[in-house]
Amino acid sequence: MLGVMIAEDNSLFREELVKEVANQGCFEILFVAEKGEDLLDAFNKKPVEVIFLDIGLPDMSGIEVARKIRESNINSEIIFVTSYQGFTKEAIEFYALDYLVKPLDKERLYKSLDIIKKKYGKKEQFIAFDYEGKTVYVKVNDVVFVEALRNRTKIYAVNGEYLAALSLKEISLMLPKDYFCQTSRSYVVSISKVESVKKVSRDSYYIFFRGTKEQAVLTEKYYKCFRETYKKFFKR
């Protein structure tokens, strides 16, 4: 089940939205609030996959709530709710999946929920490896990048760091090639998590990622492959 939180101050619209989302299957309504600050407090304690935010909340606007969420979380799906057209710019700024205009457009809601179902259906893939006598499972979609160390690899994920007694090649074979790419002898990165690339010498670059201060290295030898994978991923 995918967890859902809703912040909406209109009680009738809120009840309708809760009912429609709950009836679509695989979605579990975990928290409903009238105020953005209440939702933010709940989300910070236990993040969920899907968030509905009314832009015109009385205490803290949905835009401000989204801004604060995106400071620490880039993976949860945000859907804005508004009484007015024309919020596309704000939706894009905070990587929102969509925005719904009141009264509730059920067909548009269903389409957004279908996208989430398909997306998370693909996301629920894991890589598994043994380390220090334990089997560790990490969601593929949580992996930001992998770094080769002397005789093991370090996996940087959105929820922590993991060590694996495997080679970089062995780990890379577990990852989807449509959005993971080797960027040097020591790094494999998730294209979906890349925020920017900065050239630091004639033949090397630093790769920066959303939601973390950690960096990976891209060398000239792997630049063409990186660029092509990046373009293909964002044309899907």
C-alpha positions as CSV (number, residue, x, y, z in Angstrom):
1,M,0.0,0.0,0.0
2,L,1.1,3.5,-0.8
3,G,0.7,6.0,2.1
4,V,-1.2,9.2,1.4
5,M,-1.5,12.5,3.4
6,I,-3.9,15.3,2.6
7,A,-4.0,18.9,3.7
8,E,-7.3,20.6,2.6
9,D,-9.4,23.1,4.6
10,N,-12.6,22.6,2.7
11,S,-14.4,19.8,4.6
12,L,-16.7,18.7,1.7
13,F,-13.9,18.7,-0.9
14,R,-11.6,16.9,1.6
15,E,-14.2,14.2,2.3
16,E,-14.7,13.7,-1.4
17,L,-11.0,13.5,-2.1
18,V,-10.4,11.0,0.7
19,K,-13.2,8.8,-0.6
20,E,-12.0,8.8,-4.2
21,V,-8.4,8.1,-3.4
22,A,-9.2,5.3,-0.9
23,N,-11.5,3.7,-3.5
24,Q,-8.7,3.4,-6.1
25,G,-6.9,0.6,-4.4
26,C,-3.3,0.3,-3.2
27,F,-3.6,3.8,-1.5
28,E,-3.9,4.1,2.3
29,I,-5.0,7.4,3.8
30,L,-2.7,7.9,6.8
31,F,-3.2,11.5,7.7
32,V,-5.7,14.2,6.9
33,A,-5.5,17.8,8.1
34,E,-6.9,21.2,7.6
35,K,-3.6,23.0,8.1
36,G,-0.3,22.7,6.2
37,E,1.8,22.9,9.4
38,D,0.0,19.8,10.9
39,L,0.7,17.8,7.7
40,L,4.3,18.9,7.7
41,D,4.8,17.8,11.3
42,A,3.2,14.4,10.5
43,F,5.2,14.0,7.3
44,N,8.5,14.8,9.1
45,K,7.8,12.1,11.6
46,K,6.8,9.5,9.0
47,P,7.1,10.3,5.3
48,V,4.6,8.9,2.8
49,E,4.6,8.3,-0.9
50,V,1.8,10.7,-1.9
51,I,0.8,14.1,-0.7
52,F,-2.2,16.3,-1.7
53,L,-1.8,20.0,-0.8
54,D,-4.3,22.7,-1.1
55,I,-2.5,25.8,-2.3
56,G,-4.8,28.1,-0.3
57,L,-4.4,26.7,3.2
58,P,-5.1,29.2,6.0
59,D,-1.8,29.0,8.0
60,M,0.9,27.9,5.6
61,S,0.2,27.7,1.9
62,G,0.6,24.4,0.0
63,I,3.4,26.0,-1.9
64,E,5.3,26.7,1.3
65,V,4.6,23.2,2.7
66,A,5.9,21.7,-0.6
67,R,9.0,23.9,-0.4
68,K,9.8,22.6,3.1
69,I,9.2,19.0,2.1
70,R,11.5,19.2,-0.9
71,E,14.3,20.5,1.4
72,S,14.7,16.9,2.7
73,N,12.6,14.7,0.4
74,I,12.6,14.5,-3.4
75,N,10.8,11.2,-3.9
76,S,7.3,11.7,-2.5
77,E,4.7,12.5,-5.1
78,I,3.0,16.0,-4.6
79,I,-0.3,16.9,-6.1
80,F,-1.5,20.4,-5.6
81,V,-5.2,21.4,-5.2
82,T,-6.4,24.8,-6.2
83,S,-9.5,26.9,-7.0
84,Y,-7.7,28.6,-9.8
85,Q,-5.9,27.7,-13.1
86,G,-2.4,28.8,-13.7
87,F,-0.2,27.1,-11.1
88,T,1.8,25.1,-13.5
89,K,5.0,27.1,-12.8
90,E,4.8,26.4,-9.0
91,A,4.0,22.7,-9.7
92,I,7.1,22.3,-11.8
93,E,9.3,24.2,-9.4
94,F,8.5,21.6,-6.6
95,Y,8.5,18.6,-8.9
96,A,4.8,18.1,-8.4
97,L,3.1,15.3,-10.3
98,D,0.0,17.4,-11.1
99,Y,-2.5,20.0,-9.8
100,L,-6.2,19.5,-9.5
101,V,-8.7,22.4,-9.9
102,K,-11.8,22.5,-7.8
103,P,-14.5,21.2,-8.1
104,L,-12.8,17.8,-8.2
105,D,-11.9,16.6,-11.7
106,K,-12.2,12.8,-11.0
107,E,-10.8,11.8,-14.4
108,R,-7.7,13.8,-13.9
109,L,-7.3,12.5,-10.4
110,Y,-7.6,8.9,-11.6
111,K,-5.0,9.5,-14.3
112,S,-2.6,10.9,-11.7
113,L,-3.2,8.0,-9.4
114,D,-2.6,5.6,-12.3
115,I,0.7,7.2,-13.0
116,I,1.7,6.8,-9.4
117,K,0.6,3.1,-9.4
118,K,2.7,2.4,-12.5
119,K,5.7,4.3,-11.2
120,Y,5.8,2.6,-7.8
121,G,5.2,-0.7,-9.4
122,K,8.5,-0.2,-11.2
123,K,10.1,1.2,-8.1
124,E,9.5,-1.7,-5.8
125,Q,12.6,-3.5,-7.0
126,F,15.4,-4.3,-4.6
127,I,19.1,-5.1,-4.6
128,A,20.1,-7.6,-2.0
129,F,23.6,-8.3,-0.7
130,D,25.4,-9.8,2.3
131,Y,27.5,-7.7,4.6
132,E,29.0,-8.8,7.9
133,G,26.7,-11.8,8.2
134,K,23.5,-10.0,7.3
135,T,21.5,-9.7,4.1
136,V,20.7,-6.1,3.3
137,Y,17.9,-5.0,1.0
138,V,17.9,-1.6,-0.6
139,K,15.2,-0.2,-2.9
140,V,16.6,0.4,-6.4
141,N,14.7,3.7,-6.6
142,D,16.4,4.8,-3.3
143,V,19.9,4.4,-4.7
144,V,21.6,7.7,-5.5
145,F,25.0,6.5,-6.5
146,V,27.5,3.7,-5.8
147,E,31.2,4.2,-5.1
148,A,34.0,1.6,-5.4
149,L,36.3,1.3,-2.4
150,R,39.4,-0.9,-2.1
151,N,37.6,-4.3,-1.7
152,R,34.0,-3.3,-1.3
153,T,31.5,-0.8,-2.5
154,K,29.6,2.0,-0.8
155,I,26.0,2.5,-1.7
156,Y,24.6,6.0,-1.1
157,A,20.8,5.9,-0.8
158,V,18.2,8.5,0.1
159,N,17.8,6.9,3.5
160,G,21.4,6.2,4.4
161,E,24.7,4.6,3.3
162,Y,25.5,0.9,3.0
163,L,28.6,-1.1,2.5
164,A,28.6,-4.2,0.3
165,A,31.3,-6.8,-0.1
166,L,30.8,-6.7,-3.9
167,S,32.6,-5.1,-6.8
168,L,31.3,-2.1,-8.6
169,K,30.6,-4.3,-11.6
170,E,28.6,-6.8,-9.5
171,I,26.5,-4.0,-8.1
172,S,26.0,-2.3,-11.4
173,L,24.6,-5.6,-12.9
174,M,21.8,-5.4,-10.3
175,L,20.7,-1.9,-11.4
176,P,18.5,-0.9,-14.4
177,K,20.6,0.3,-17.3
178,D,18.0,2.7,-18.5
179,Y,18.7,5.1,-15.6
180,F,21.9,4.0,-14.0
181,C,25.2,4.8,-15.7
182,Q,28.9,4.3,-14.9
183,T,30.6,7.7,-14.8
184,S,34.2,6.7,-13.9
185,R,36.1,3.6,-12.8
186,S,34.8,4.2,-9.3
187,Y,31.2,5.4,-9.7
188,V,27.8,4.4,-10.9
189,V,25.0,7.0,-10.6
190,S,21.3,7.2,-10.8
191,I,20.4,9.6,-13.6
192,S,17.0,10.3,-11.9
193,K,18.8,11.8,-8.9
194,V,21.2,14.1,-10.7
195,E,20.8,17.8,-10.1
196,S,23.8,19.3,-11.9
197,V,27.2,18.6,-13.3
198,K,30.2,20.9,-12.9
199,K,33.5,20.8,-14.8
200,V,36.5,20.8,-12.5
201,S,39.3,20.0,-14.9
202,R,39.9,19.4,-18.5
203,D,38.7,15.8,-18.3
204,S,36.7,15.5,-15.2
205,Y,33.4,16.7,-13.6
206,Y,31.6,16.7,-10.3
207,I,28.1,15.3,-10.2
208,F,25.7,16.9,-7.7
209,F,22.5,15.2,-6.5
210,R,19.2,16.4,-5.1
211,G,18.7,15.8,-1.4
212,T,22.4,15.1,-0.5
213,K,25.7,17.0,-0.3
214,E,27.6,13.9,-1.5
215,Q,29.2,14.1,-4.9
216,A,30.3,11.6,-7.6
217,V,32.9,12.0,-10.3
218,L,32.4,11.9,-14.1
219,T,35.4,11.5,-16.3
220,E,35.7,12.3,-20.0
221,K,35.9,8.6,-21.0
222,Y,32.4,8.1,-19.6
223,Y,30.9,11.5,-20.5
224,K,29.3,10.4,-23.8
225,C,27.5,7.4,-22.3
226,F,26.4,9.6,-19.3
227,R,25.0,12.3,-21.7
228,E,23.1,9.7,-23.8
229,T,21.6,7.9,-20.8
230,Y,20.5,11.3,-19.4
231,K,18.8,12.4,-22.6
232,K,17.0,9.0,-23.1
233,F,15.8,9.0,-19.5
234,F,14.2,12.5,-19.7
235,K,12.7,11.9,-23.1
236,R,10.6,9.0,-21.7
